[in-house]
Amino acid sequence: MTRTRTRRLAGWTTALVLLCATAAAPASAQWPPDSIVNLRVLSKDLPLDSLVGIMAGFTRALGVRCSTCHVGEESQQLAEYDFASDEKAMKRTARTMLEMVEAINGRHLASLEARREPPVRVECFTCHRGAREPRKLQDVLVAAWDAGGVDSVITSYHGLRERNYGRAVFSFDEVALADVSTVLETRDRIEDAARVDSLNVEMNPTSAFARRLHVQRALLVAYMQSDTSGGRLFDRLAAEYGPGPFAEPLLRQLGSTLTRRGLRSAAIDVLQRNIARYPDSPGAHAALAEAFASAGNIAQAIRHYERVLVLSPENANAAERLRELRRQDESGR
């Protein structure tokens, strides 16, 4: 073995050997070894320095160490590792992953009708991005919520961001936290979703998307407490965020959500604020009319549907709904 090659291999001794192929190294063996044994997926003719280089790439792609897959301890010298052993399940799993990568590159991508040059190839880093498990940030945070609630989400997010910001492991833009808050909303944990939205605004202060979600869910939580709380928060957020998150369709959607939850007076408050901002919107008046109808105030519902037809004379749905409300009003007298 040449001195140059010896130095190169010695420089790789800190690289953790992952996945499937291994060099035989019983406890009393040397490092690097003179031969390779127990290769199952990689070519048995692979040169030793190429093998070690591949393994070093695996460690960077997954952010792990040799003992993840091989029998040995971090405190040991590499010569003391039993690299040939198949004892660890992670090593067996890694072989399957290598076979999957080979199938994707060698069969599926290779069979595409047209490919650019140089052709795209899937590598470990393509999915793992430096993490042992190739999970999205939102999946990790939802698991944190399952384990410990919203406080665990917030603590986990800050810890992950401190360790990984600027690396490829996770994307810390507004989308991940928005996905988490949406999952919590589908589980009817609106208060927790609103807290995640607040964190999203804190961490992504220029994101209109994050502000919009925060307005929707924070106002819903506040109106669920009381109309007064909702109104105060509405005014504060409107002054802080400006008109962007208070677009007419978004306020209409919030009013509809409050109505579905049986919070009729809260829905009317939101939709009246919507009318004040967008007095010439047929949709805003129609939404308010339905909120009044749901609350039993037929006279006000008729009034706002009449306004819809002034603004949109060809609106057949509004005309039919107005006729229904007038018949209902007459029968109730």
Backbone hydrogen bonds, N-H to C=O, Kabsch-Sander energy under -0.5 kcal/mol:
donor,donor_aa,acceptor,acceptor_aa,energy
6,T,2,T,-2.3
7,R,3,R,-2.5
8,R,4,T,-2.2
9,L,5,R,-2.6
10,A,6,T,-2.5
11,G,7,R,-1.9
12,W,8,R,-0.6
12,W,9,L,-0.8
13,T,10,A,-1.3
15,A,12,W,-1.8
18,L,16,L,-0.6
22,T,37,V,-0.5
24,A,35,S,-0.5
29,A,26,P,-2.6
29,A,79,A,-0.5
37,V,22,T,-0.7
46,L,43,S,-1.6
51,L,47,P,-2.3
52,V,48,L,-2.6
53,G,49,D,-1.9
54,I,50,S,-2.3
55,M,51,L,-2.5
56,A,52,V,-2.3
57,G,53,G,-1.8
58,F,54,I,-1.8
59,T,55,M,-2.0
60,R,56,A,-1.7
61,A,57,G,-2.2
62,L,58,F,-2.1
63,G,59,T,-1.9
64,V,59,T,-0.8
68,T,65,R,-1.9
69,C,66,C,-1.3
70,H,66,C,-2.3
71,V,82,D,-0.8
72,G,70,H,-0.7
76,Q,73,E,-1.8
80,E,77,Q,-1.7
81,Y,78,L,-1.4
82,D,71,V,-2.5
83,F,81,Y,-0.9
85,S,82,D,-1.1
91,K,88,K,-0.6
92,R,88,K,-1.3
93,T,89,A,-2.7
94,A,90,M,-2.4
95,R,91,K,-1.6
96,T,92,R,-1.4
97,M,93,T,-2.0
98,L,94,A,-2.4
99,E,95,R,-2.2
100,M,96,T,-2.2
101,V,97,M,-2.5
102,E,98,L,-2.3
103,A,99,E,-2.2
104,I,100,M,-2.5
105,N,101,V,-2.6
106,G,102,E,-3.3
107,R,103,A,-2.0
108,H,103,A,-2.0
109,L,104,I,-3.4
110,A,105,N,-0.5
111,S,107,R,-1.2
112,L,109,L,-1.5
126,T,123,E,-0.9
127,C,123,E,-0.7
127,C,124,C,-0.9
128,H,124,C,-2.5
129,R,125,F,-1.1
130,G,61,A,-2.9
131,A,61,A,-0.5
131,A,128,H,-1.8
135,R,133,E,-2.3
140,V,136,K,-1.9
141,L,137,L,-2.5
142,V,138,Q,-2.3
143,A,139,D,-1.9
144,A,140,V,-1.7
145,W,141,L,-2.1
146,D,142,V,-2.4
147,A,143,A,-1.8
148,G,144,A,-2.5
149,G,145,W,-2.8
152,S,148,G,-0.6
153,V,149,G,-1.4
154,I,150,V,-2.3
155,T,151,D,-2.4
156,S,152,S,-2.6
157,Y,153,V,-2.6
158,H,154,I,-2.1
159,G,155,T,-2.2
160,L,156,S,-2.9
161,R,157,Y,-2.7
162,E,158,H,-2.3
163,R,159,G,-1.8
164,N,160,L,-2.3
165,Y,161,R,-2.1
167,R,164,N,-2.5
172,F,170,F,-0.6
176,A,173,D,-0.6
177,L,173,D,-0.7
178,A,174,E,-1.9
179,D,175,V,-2.6
180,V,176,A,-1.9
181,S,177,L,-2.6
182,T,178,A,-2.0
183,V,179,D,-2.1
184,L,180,V,-2.2
185,E,181,S,-2.0
186,T,182,T,-2.2
187,R,183,V,-1.1
188,D,185,E,-2.1
189,R,184,L,-2.8
190,I,188,D,-0.5
193,A,189,R,-2.4
194,A,190,I,-2.6
195,R,191,E,-1.7
196,V,192,D,-2.1
197,D,193,A,-2.3
198,S,194,A,-2.2
199,L,195,R,-2.1
200,N,196,V,-2.2
201,V,197,D,-2.1
202,E,198,S,-2.2
203,M,199,L,-2.5
204,N,200,N,-2.1
207,S,204,N,-2.0
208,A,206,T,-0.7
211,R,207,S,-1.8
212,R,208,A,-2.4
213,L,209,F,-2.1
214,H,210,A,-2.1
215,V,211,R,-2.6
216,Q,212,R,-2.2
217,R,213,L,-2.4
218,A,214,H,-2.8
219,L,215,V,-2.1
220,L,216,Q,-1.4
221,V,217,R,-2.3
222,A,218,A,-2.4
223,Y,219,L,-2.9
224,M,220,L,-1.7
225,Q,221,V,-1.0
225,Q,222,A,-0.7
226,S,222,A,-2.1
230,G,222,A,-0.5
230,G,226,S,-2.2
231,G,227,D,-2.6
232,R,228,T,-2.4
233,L,229,S,-2.3
234,F,230,G,-2.5
235,D,231,G,-2.2
236,R,232,R,-2.3
237,L,233,L,-3.0
238,A,234,F,-2.3
239,A,235,D,-1.9
240,E,236,R,-2.0
241,Y,237,L,-3.3
242,G,238,A,-1.4
246,F,243,P,-1.9
247,A,244,G,-0.8
251,L,247,A,-2.2
252,R,248,E,-2.3
253,Q,249,P,-2.2
254,L,250,L,-2.2
255,G,251,L,-2.5
256,S,252,R,-2.2
257,T,253,Q,-2.3
258,L,254,L,-2.4
259,T,255,G,-2.2
260,R,256,S,-2.5
261,R,257,T,-1.5
262,G,259,T,-1.9
263,L,258,L,-2.6
264,R,262,G,-1.4
267,A,263,L,-2.4
268,I,264,R,-2.5
269,D,265,S,-2.1
270,V,266,A,-2.4
271,L,267,A,-2.7
272,Q,268,I,-2.4
273,R,269,D,-1.8
274,N,270,V,-1.8
275,I,271,L,-2.0
276,A,272,Q,-2.2
277,R,273,R,-1.5
278,Y,274,N,-2.8
281,S,278,Y,-1.6
285,H,281,S,-1.9
286,A,282,P,-2.5
287,A,283,G,-2.3
288,L,284,A,-2.0
289,A,285,H,-2.4
290,E,286,A,-2.1
291,A,287,A,-1.9
292,F,288,L,-2.5
293,A,289,A,-2.5
294,S,290,E,-2.5
295,A,291,A,-1.6
296,G,293,A,-1.3
297,N,292,F,-2.6
298,I,296,G,-1.4
301,A,297,N,-1.8
302,I,298,I,-2.8
303,R,299,A,-2.1
304,H,300,Q,-2.1
305,Y,301,A,-2.0
306,E,302,I,-2.4
307,R,303,R,-1.4
308,V,304,H,-1.7
309,L,305,Y,-1.9
310,V,306,E,-1.4
311,L,307,R,-2.2
312,S,308,V,-2.6
315,N,312,S,-2.0
316,A,314,E,-1.3
319,A,315,N,-2.0
320,E,316,A,-2.4
321,R,317,N,-2.5
322,L,318,A,-2.4
323,R,319,A,-2.0
324,E,320,E,-2.1
325,L,321,R,-2.3
326,R,322,L,-2.4
327,R,323,R,-2.2
328,Q,324,E,-2.3
329,D,325,L,-2.5
330,E,326,R,-2.4
331,S,327,R,-2.4
332,G,328,Q,-1.2
333,R,330,E,-0.9
